[in-house]
Structures are given as C-alpha cells and as structure tokens.
Amino acid sequence: MGDKHLVRFEPVGIEIEVDEDQTILRAAFEQGVQLMHGCKEGQCAACKSFVLEGDMDEIELDRYSTFALPDMEREEGQTLLCRAHAYTDLTIELLNYDEEVLRSGLPVRKGTVEVISNEAVTHDMRHLVVQQVAGEDIKFFPGQYMDFILPESGESRSFSMANTPNREGRFEFVIKIYPDGLFSQFLKNDVQAGDKLEVEAPFGTCTLRENRTSEIVFIGGGAGMAPLLGLLRALQEKDTGRKATLYYGARTKDDLCFEDELRELETTLPGFRYIPVLSDHEGDGWDGLTGLVTEAVRGQEPDLKGRDAYVCGPPPMVDAAIALLAQRGVDERNIFFDKFTTTGEPEE
C-alpha cells in the first residue's frame, strides 16, 4: 500500500482517503461513496471531473481512451476518476453526480458464488443464477451490476443483476453470448452448476430513484433486459403506484425472453405496459411494432415531459434513445442509463 491522501468532492462536501495504489473511483467504492461511473476502464467518460485544487502533476492516470478525455481537456484540469491516482491532497468538482445516489451508496465487497443454474433463454443469451457462499455479504440496489473474475486470466467482466435484493445472497443475470467474448464463451462452454466464481459488487448508478413518483419509460435491447427486469421487479415489490412502460427491442421473435413474466406484470403491476419491437419480422406472423426500438418510441410517445427514463443496452441504442428522450421533453437529469459496452483495449 502507498501513502494516503485526502480527496474532497465538491459541491457536495464529501471527503475520502485515497491510497496511492488505488484509483480515486475505487477508493470511493470501498467507502460507500457512489460516484457516477460506467465502464471503469477509461472509455466512457461518465466519471469525468474537474480538479479544483491540487497539483495536476501529482495525478497519474492509468491507460485510457482520448475519446473519453481529450488532451485539451486534461490540460484544462479535467480527469477520469476511474483512472486517476492521487499523489497529493485534491479537491475535485464533480461534473456529473446525483446527490441522492452519492450519499446512499453501498460499499463494494468481494465474495465467492456458486453456480445454481446456467440456462439458455435465447440462441445467444444465458440466464445465470448464482448463490454467494463466501465473503462479506454483498448488498445491492436494483439496476446495479456485479464484476465476475475469470479464473485463469484474472480479468473481470461486468453484468447487471436481474433480481431484487434478498437475504439469501442469490443473484440472477441475463448475459449475451458473443462469438469472441472471453467470459461469455467461458459461460457457454465451461460453467456448470456447482462451479464457484469470484465476484465483486455492487457497481452502477442506474438505480430506482425512490423519492420520485413520476411515470417511467424503460427502453432496452439485448442483455439490457437484466437491469430493467430488476427495476420492474422492484416496482412490483415496493408497490409504488408508479405507471411504467417497457419498450424492448429484439431482432426476431426468438430473441425475446421473459415474455411470460412481463405479460404477467401487465396484470399484477398497475399501469404497466410491455411493448416488444422487432427489427427482423418477415415471415413470422408478427403483428406488433417493428423497426428500431427508438423509432418505435418516437412513433408512440409524442410527449414524455415529466417522466423518468431508464435506458439499458448496446451503446448505439442508448445514445439514440437519450437524444430522443431529450427531444420528447425528458429532463436530462432524469435519464438514467447503462451502456453495455464490450471490453477492448483502451486507446493511449
């Protein structure tokens, strides 16, 4: 371990101690301070912040993408908290934060889980269920995600929980299988019931804002089903009375999953509508909405002012949805999202 330094976050006035051997974001995680973040790999810019006080020469950055932090922004005093190591005391201005989430964060914990089941729900998605069997109890909020550690390489991959918090230490995931995916191919070919895996959680800020009563629109695609399912299950458990609509985009009817549960939610969760959208529907007798899910929302929702929005799925879909939601009147502060990026080498 290295020396520790004090990092203060403004405008919220929260202070943490940061060891030189860990990033500022990691130190915040361990102390239950839920800073905004996404990929944790210096690629998405969700944790970008401004250094108000402190010597920029005393901040070292791990490898990151210059798309997330261009050289000009770094020279002006901006940094990526997921890559930044502090070698002096700092005052950081948070450019992107939610004070409710920030102050209610749960500390990150490590543990071991045992695989209960690993079943295909479509041709390229798996429903993985695991049970924690060792380590400190991992707690989470609906919509958050867990890191799985690959046994041989030690690399980690992140997947959102599809279930709600419970005392049994059980976690559910919906994971897309990529042909060249390191973890997904491991999941497809090797992982069996009874296997044990090392994990770490919770991460993510795409959580249910419980102090709000506004109507919700959910937009998802692919494995984005996982956090959205967790959020919908939480709405049902909490019986908040909030109306909600889920638009879920898939390629064909065979790519839809959890249909029975979602249709059941339409009868048990007051004011909930489930609207699947297919982009490739020829010859299968489909009579629902077609095309891109964002275009379906455009056609169905002329005015979304006053709503909260949750968007989870592939980055192009998320970016298109955020732009559309803003056009339709959703306050950008009430758009919460997870981009399901694939892991790659960050640019120097």
Solvent accessible surface area in square Angstrom, and as a share of the most:
residue,aa,sasa,rsa
1,M,184,0.82
2,G,29,0.28
3,D,96,0.50
4,K,113,0.48
5,H,32,0.14
6,L,76,0.38
7,V,0,0.00
8,R,84,0.30
9,F,0,0.00
10,E,42,0.19
11,P,85,0.53
12,V,14,0.08
13,G,30,0.29
14,I,26,0.13
15,E,85,0.38
16,I,6,0.03
17,E,94,0.42
18,V,0,0.00
19,D,1,0.01
20,E,28,0.13
21,D,91,0.47
22,Q,30,0.13
23,T,19,0.11
24,I,0,0.00
25,L,3,0.02
26,R,61,0.22
27,A,0,0.00
28,A,0,0.00
29,F,7,0.03
30,E,76,0.34
31,Q,88,0.39
32,G,14,0.13
33,V,15,0.09
34,Q,8,0.04
35,L,2,0.01
36,M,31,0.14
37,H,12,0.05
38,G,26,0.25
39,C,26,0.16
40,K,40,0.17
41,E,52,0.23
42,G,1,0.01
43,Q,64,0.28
44,C,49,0.29
45,A,33,0.26
46,A,25,0.19
47,C,7,0.04
48,K,35,0.15
49,S,2,0.02
50,F,65,0.27
51,V,12,0.07
52,L,85,0.42
53,E,113,0.51
54,G,41,0.39
55,D,74,0.38
56,M,63,0.28
57,D,126,0.65
58,E,67,0.30
59,I,11,0.05
60,E,101,0.45
61,L,31,0.15
62,D,55,0.28
63,R,115,0.42
64,Y,16,0.06
65,S,9,0.06
66,T,36,0.21
67,F,173,0.72
68,A,2,0.02
69,L,0,0.00
70,P,48,0.30
71,D,90,0.47
72,M,129,0.58
73,E,39,0.17
74,R,87,0.32
75,E,146,0.65
76,E,99,0.45
77,G,6,0.06
78,Q,31,0.14
79,T,1,0.00
80,L,1,0.00
81,L,2,0.01
82,C,9,0.05
83,R,43,0.16
84,A,0,0.00
85,H,26,0.11
86,A,0,0.00
87,Y,73,0.28
88,T,36,0.21
89,D,83,0.43
90,L,6,0.03
91,T,19,0.11
92,I,0,0.00
93,E,62,0.28
94,L,11,0.06
95,L,89,0.44
96,N,75,0.39
97,Y,81,0.31
98,D,30,0.16
99,E,78,0.35
100,E,68,0.31
101,V,13,0.07
102,L,2,0.01
103,R,137,0.50
104,S,54,0.35
105,G,16,0.15
106,L,42,0.21
107,P,43,0.27
108,V,9,0.05
109,R,72,0.26
110,K,138,0.59
111,G,5,0.05
112,T,20,0.12
113,V,0,0.00
114,E,50,0.22
115,V,2,0.01
116,I,65,0.33
117,S,29,0.19
118,N,29,0.15
119,E,105,0.47
120,A,69,0.53
121,V,49,0.28
122,T,15,0.09
123,H,137,0.61
124,D,30,0.15
125,M,7,0.03
126,R,43,0.16
127,H,34,0.15
128,L,0,0.00
129,V,14,0.08
130,V,0,0.00
131,Q,40,0.18
132,Q,25,0.11
133,V,70,0.40
134,A,50,0.39
135,G,55,0.53
136,E,110,0.49
137,D,110,0.57
138,I,12,0.06
139,K,135,0.57
140,F,8,0.03
141,F,69,0.29
142,P,9,0.06
143,G,0,0.00
144,Q,1,0.00
145,Y,15,0.06
146,M,0,0.00
147,D,8,0.04
148,F,0,0.00
149,I,51,0.26
150,L,10,0.05
151,P,85,0.53
152,E,177,0.79
153,S,66,0.42
154,G,47,0.45
155,E,75,0.34
156,S,45,0.29
157,R,41,0.15
158,S,54,0.35
159,F,36,0.15
160,S,6,0.04
161,M,0,0.00
162,A,0,0.00
163,N,12,0.06
164,T,14,0.08
165,P,60,0.38
166,N,59,0.30
167,R,239,0.87
168,E,111,0.50
169,G,17,0.17
170,R,100,0.36
171,F,2,0.01
172,E,34,0.15
173,F,0,0.00
174,V,3,0.02
175,I,1,0.00
176,K,62,0.26
177,I,18,0.09
178,Y,76,0.29
179,P,123,0.78
180,D,131,0.68
181,G,16,0.16
182,L,87,0.43
183,F,4,0.02
184,S,6,0.04
185,Q,45,0.20
186,F,43,0.18
187,L,0,0.00
188,K,101,0.43
189,N,98,0.50
190,D,81,0.42
191,V,10,0.06
192,Q,125,0.55
193,A,72,0.56
194,G,39,0.38
195,D,54,0.28
196,K,118,0.50
197,L,5,0.02
198,E,90,0.40
199,V,3,0.02
200,E,17,0.08
201,A,0,0.00
202,P,1,0.01
203,F,2,0.01
204,G,1,0.01
205,T,14,0.08
206,C,2,0.01
207,T,9,0.05
208,L,16,0.08
209,R,5,0.02
210,E,104,0.47
211,N,111,0.57
212,R,75,0.27
213,T,122,0.71
214,S,25,0.16
215,E,60,0.27
216,I,0,0.00
217,V,0,0.00
218,F,0,0.00
219,I,0,0.00
220,G,0,0.00
221,G,5,0.05
222,G,24,0.23
223,A,13,0.10
224,G,0,0.00
225,M,1,0.00
226,A,1,0.00
227,P,0,0.00
228,L,0,0.00
229,L,0,0.00
230,G,0,0.00
231,L,0,0.00
232,L,0,0.00
233,R,42,0.15
234,A,2,0.02
235,L,1,0.01
236,Q,71,0.32
237,E,119,0.54
238,K,91,0.39
239,D,108,0.56
240,T,64,0.37
241,G,58,0.56
242,R,12,0.04
243,K,119,0.51
244,A,1,0.01
245,T,2,0.01
246,L,0,0.00
247,Y,0,0.00
248,Y,1,0.00
249,G,14,0.13
250,A,16,0.12
251,R,131,0.48
252,T,29,0.17
253,K,89,0.38
254,D,116,0.60
255,D,17,0.09
256,L,18,0.09
257,C,6,0.03
258,F,39,0.16
259,E,53,0.24
260,D,128,0.66
261,E,53,0.24
262,L,0,0.00
263,R,101,0.37
264,E,98,0.44
265,L,5,0.03
266,E,60,0.27
267,T,109,0.64
268,T,62,0.36
269,L,10,0.05
270,P,91,0.57
271,G,43,0.41
272,F,9,0.04
273,R,110,0.40
274,Y,6,0.02
275,I,27,0.14
276,P,9,0.06
277,V,0,0.00
278,L,0,0.00
279,S,59,0.38
280,D,62,0.32
281,H,60,0.27
282,E,153,0.69
283,G,91,0.87
284,D,47,0.25
285,G,73,0.70
286,W,52,0.18
287,D,138,0.72
288,G,35,0.33
289,L,51,0.25
290,T,61,0.36
291,G,32,0.31
292,L,120,0.60
293,V,11,0.06
294,T,8,0.05
295,E,87,0.39
296,A,10,0.08
297,V,0,0.00
298,R,90,0.33
299,G,64,0.61
300,Q,86,0.38
301,E,8,0.04
302,P,111,0.70
303,D,93,0.48
304,L,0,0.00
305,K,160,0.68
306,G,50,0.49
307,R,37,0.13
308,D,0,0.00
309,A,0,0.00
310,Y,0,0.00
311,V,0,0.00
312,C,0,0.00
313,G,0,0.00
314,P,59,0.37
315,P,39,0.25
316,P,100,0.63
317,M,26,0.12
318,V,0,0.00
319,D,73,0.38
320,A,47,0.37
321,A,0,0.00
322,I,46,0.23
323,A,53,0.41
324,L,1,0.00
325,L,0,0.00
326,A,56,0.43
327,Q,118,0.52
328,R,53,0.19
329,G,34,0.33
330,V,5,0.03
331,D,50,0.26
332,E,139,0.63
333,R,187,0.68
334,N,25,0.13
335,I,15,0.08
336,F,16,0.07
337,F,89,0.37
338,D,20,0.10
339,K,75,0.32
340,F,50,0.21
341,T,72,0.42
342,T,89,0.52
343,T,66,0.39
344,G,38,0.36
345,E,142,0.64
346,P,23,0.15
347,E,81,0.36
348,E,131,0.59
